[in-house]
């Protein structure tokens, strides 16, 4: 699950969609942000005040439907050797690492990373909205650390 894709990685056809995510049928070109009550059933909104949610809704752009239909197939094994910082927000790092070791499909590749720093930033799914300063500090530290 490294955020880094290497040369040789490619996009492939339709994915096996998790049931919680509404994959649009053919012909739908983009997916609008659902009402927050619906979104909260799929992703944590922890840390987002009503004012932040209002700003979020005002700035959001629709998700292009092909992004939701196409699986990303990462085939270049060198990606596992790229130093990775895993920022854990909705799920604590101990649980993410346990899921990775257990082979959970969402986290299985984490167990294959050769260099991974794990940072807990307890909040919801959108730390860029709920804890932007702390997230920026984590990213800056990761970007400036030696490889």
Secondary structure as UniProt FT lines:
FT   TURN            7..8
FT   STRAND          10..14
FT   TURN            19..20
FT   TURN            26..27
FT   STRAND          30..31
FT   HELIX           36..39
FT   TURN            40..42
FT   TURN            46..47
FT   HELIX           50..59
FT   STRAND          63..64
FT   HELIX           65..69
FT   STRAND          70..73
FT   HELIX           77..81
FT   STRAND          84..88
FT   HELIX           93..101
FT   TURN            102..103
FT   TURN            105..107
FT   HELIX           108..112
FT   STRAND          116..120
FT   HELIX           127..130
FT   HELIX           132..144
//
